Amino acid sequence: MKTSKLGVMLAGSLLLGMTGTATGQARVDLEAIDREMAGPRAQVLVLGTFHLSEHADEFPRESLEPLLQRLQAFAPDVITVEGISGMQCDLVMRYPGVYSVESWKRFCFDTGPARAATGLDVPAATARMHRMLREWPRAPTPAQRRELASVFLAAGEPESALVQWLRLEEAERHPGDGLDQSLVDLLQQQAEKVSESEMIAVPLAVRLGLERIHPIDDHTGDDGYLADLQAYGAAIQAAWDTRAEAREAVREAGLVALRGGDILEAYRQANHPEVLQVMVESDFGAALSDPSPERYGQFYVGGWETRNLRMVANVREAFRDRPGARVLSIVGAMHKPWFDTMLGQMQGVDIVEVGDVLR
């Protein structure tokens, strides 16, 4: 069938008219989509944290108890942490021409001992992990917990392995069912590690009866090529130095509280919007003012934003099959503004105020 010249002109005019009208209107209101959603809404609490490994000798372990009690009362069904999954580490190691493999090794758990004990490489262990969790009984035996712990270690998820280990009665924490003595020693060492994953997420998961913790970090988007790393580092540091005084001033109250053992106050400070505003402006705002012709500051911020986008996607995936879940995402405090903003835009998701939980 042929179309007349007049018909084409009329269709073109109509399309142009519609396009002109659309560009003059407000953007699509995505918040309208879930107004009549059936079922409960997810409640997401993003806890901005200190990287406790950087303050290992500055506070007693028992000072975390008030924070753990408040988070336990929130009762999350899902807990995520700022860690790299074994699956992503395995992917990166297969592409040494794309990623800086040597620098990645500090983020990635060494699965070699677990592979030797179980015979499972990361892909096989990851598949086994998902299958076991799908079929997991309501009352698992100690042997099943030991096996799942060994599989988590082989899959590169040591925090979840530690959850299974600590959910065992003391007498059942011994080699067997995939765990040899070297892995038992590793788990015992892991339990003494100073980090927010081992000191907050793991004990909380054990108290709440959860089976795993979800690692959601992602560095694939901020591992980019630079011809002159030294010049890049110098430019970013110079930009940070211009606002160092403001940054240090707002950090001080939280650090004083942390070192004094008042963990609740330390975390209230770390998550306070006014504190975070100064922190992000003195870091990323400062970087964007970098005058270098290479636009190093924009390169840096682009990597940071890509990382946050991918991390938030991983958080969302962690509760995709749990509509109405209560989610605790423990992440470095500087990520919190991006997490709150992006997760808060998702359908059926409400952001829980940290101040309300820690009050």
N, C-alpha and C positions, 0 to 999 in steps of 0.2 A: 504494500500500500504506500503510495506517495503522499508526502506532506506538502501542502501548498506553502508558497513563500509567505503569504499572509499569516498562516498558522504558526510558522516558525517565528515570525516577528512578534506575534502576540504572546507566544510561550516565553520568548526571551524577555519581553517587557514585564511579564508577570513574575518571572524568576528574579529579575533585577529589583522589582518592587519589593518582593518578599525579602530579598537579601538586605536591601536598604533599611527596611523596617526592622529586621532582626538585629542589625548592628547598632541600631539606636535604642534597643531595649536592654534591660538589666539581664544579667546572666541567669541561666537556669537555676532555679532554687532547689538544690539537692536535698535541703532539709525537709522539703515537703514529702519526699518519697516515703519516709517511715512513720508518718503521722498516724496511719491506720494499720501499722504493722501488727500482726497477730503474734502473741507470745511475749515473753519478758525481754527487757532490754539488757544488754551487757553493761556491767559496771566496771570501769577500768581505772585503777589507781596507779599512776606513774610516780614511783618513789625515786626522786633524784638522790643519788648517794655520793658520798666521798668514796674514792678508791682506797679502801681500807689498807691495802698492802703498802700504800705510801705513808701510812701512819701506824705501822705495826707495833711500835713500842710506846705509843703515845696514849693508849687507853686500855683499861682492863677488859677482857672478854666478857665478864659478867655484867659490865655496864650496858650491854646491848639488850638485856632482858626486858626493860620497859618498852623498847621499840618492838621487840618480838611479840610482846603481849598485845600491843595495839594492832599490829598487823594480823595476829591470830584472830582478834575480834572481828576484823574485816572479813575474815574467812574466805580467802580466794580459792577458787577451783583450779585456777591455772596460774603458774608462776613462771615468768620469763626473766632471764639474766643477760647481761652484756658479755656474752661469750660466743666464740666461733664454733659452729657445729663441726663434727668430724666429717660430715659429707662435704661441706664447703672447703675444708682444709684438703681433703682428698682431691677435689676438683682443681684447686689452685696448684697443688704439687704436680699435676699432670700438664700444666701449662707454664713451664719455667721461662718460656720466651715471651709470655704476656705479663706475668706477675713477678714481683720481687720475692722469690721463694725464700731466700735467706732471711729476710725481715719478717716473713709470715711465720717462721718457725717459733717465734716467741709467743704467737697467739694460739698455736695449735698443740693439742695434747698428743704425746707420743704413744701411738697405738701399737707399737712394735711388741712390747711384752704381752699385751692381751692377745695379739694375733698369734704369738707363739703358743700361748696357753689354750686358746680356743680353736685355732685353725681358721679363724674368720678374718678376712680383710675388711676394710671399712664398708664397701658396698654390700658384702654378704652380711656383715653384722648389722648394718642399718636395716636391711630387709628383715632380718630375723627379729630385731628390736620391734619393728612395727607389727609384725605378725604376733609376737608374744603379747604386746600390749592390747591388740585387738581381742585376743583370746584369754586375757588375764582373768583368773577366777576371783571371786569375792574373798576367798580365804586361801591365799597361796601358801604352799608349804615352804619351810626354810630352804629346801633344795631349789625350789623354783626361784626364790629371791636371790640365792647365790648365783644361779645360772643367769638370771636377768642382769645382775650386777656385772658379771663377766662380759655379757653381750654389750652392755652400755659402754664398758671400757674399750672393747674392740671397735665399737662404733664411734669412739672419740667423744663420749659424753660422760666425763668423770663425775660431774655434779649429780647426775641421775643415778650413777652407780653408787655413790655415797649415800643417797637417799635409801636405796634398797639395803645397803649394808647396815645402816643405822636403824632400819626398821626390823632387823633381826634381833632376837634376844641375844644377850651377851654370849651365852653358851653356844649359839649357832654361828658365831662369827669366826669361822675357821675355813681352811682350804677345802675344796671339793666343788663338784658341779660346774666346772669351768674356771674356778678360781684356784690358782696355784699359790704357793707361799709368797712369791714375788708380788702378785696382785693383792694379796691380803696386806702385805707390808705397805704397798702403794696406797691402798684405801685408808689405812691407819695414818699415814703421812698426810693424805688429803684432808682428813678430819681435823688436823691441826693447822691447816693452811689459813693464813690471815687474808681474807678477801670477803667482799660482800656476798659472793655466791655461797661460800662455805659457812660463813658466820651468820648470815641472815636467811638466805633462800633455802638452804638445806635443812637447818633445824626447823624452820617454819613448815616446810613440806612434810617432814617427819611428824610433827605435832598434828598436822591436819589430815594425815593419812593419805597424802598424794603419792603417786607412783613415780613421778618424774618432774624434771625442771626443763624448760625449753630455752636453749641458747639461741639468741636472735641477732647477734652482732653480724656485721657484713662489711668487709673492707675491700670488696671487689671494685667498688666505685670510686675509692679514694687512693687507689694504687696506680697512679698515672706516671707517664714518662716525662722526665725533665732533663734537659741537656746539662743544666748546671745546678745540682742540688745544693751546693754551698751558697750560691747567690740567692737561691730561693729561700733557704733557711734564714739567711741574714736579713732578707727583706721582710719576712714575716715577723721575725724577732724585733726588728726596728719598729715595725708598726705596733706591735704589742707594747713596746717600751713607752710609747707616747701616752698610754692610758694605764700604765702599771700602778700608779698611785691610787686611782679610783678602784681598781680591781682588788688590790690588797686591803683597802679599807673595808670593803663590804665582806670579804672573806674572813676577817679577823674574828668576829663574834662567834661564828660557827666553829672555827678551829679552837678557840678558847674553851667553848663548851665541850667539844670533843675531848680535848686533853684533860678537862676537869671531870670527865666521866658523866656529864649530863647529855646523854645521847639524844634524848628527845629534843632538847633545845638545839643541839647541833643540827639535827635533821630538819627542825622547823626553820632554822636559818638557811640551810642549804636549799630548801624548797620555796623560800619566800619569793613572791613575784618581783619585789623591788630589788632584792639581791640578784636574782637571775637576770633582770633587765640590765643591770650594770655589768654583770659578768659577760653576757653575750655581746653587748656593745663594745666592751674593752677587748674582746677577742675578735669576733667576726666583723663587727663594725669597724674596728681599727684596721683589720686586714683589708677591708674594701677601700680604705683610704690610701693604700700603698700606691705610690706614684711610679713604680718601676714600669718601663716600656713593655716588659713581658707580661704585665698584669698578673703578677704572682698572687696577689691578694684574691683576685677573682677565681683563679685556679684553685686556691686553697678552699675558699668558701664553696665552690662548686663540688669539690670532693666531699666536704662535710654534709652538704645538702643531699647529695646522692646517697651517702651512707645512711643518713637518717630515713630517707624514703624507703630504702631496702630493709632497714631494721624494723620500721613500723609495719611494713608488709609482712615481715616474719611474725611480729606480734599478732597481727590480725589472723594470720594463718593458724596460729597456735590455739585460737578459740573459735575457728570457723565451724567446727563440728560440735560446739558447745553453746548453742543459742542461749542468751541470758546468763552467760557465765560471769562470775566475779573474777577479775583478772588483776594480778599484781605484777607490774613490770618494774623491775629494779634495774636502774640504768644510771650511768654517770650524770650528775646534776645538769651539766651543760646540754645534755640531750633533751631534758624535760620540756622546754618550751616547744620544740619541734614535735615531740611525741604527743603532748597535750593538744596541740593545734591539729595535727593530721589525724590522730585517732578520734578526736572530737568531731571530725567531719564525716565519719563513717556511719553507715546506716545501722540503726538499732544500738548505738553505743553512747553511753554517758560517761563523762570524765568525773571521777570522784576527787574532791579537793583534799590534798594531803593535810592541810591545816585542820580540817574537820576530823580526820583520823587521829592526828597526833595531839589534838587539843587536850 
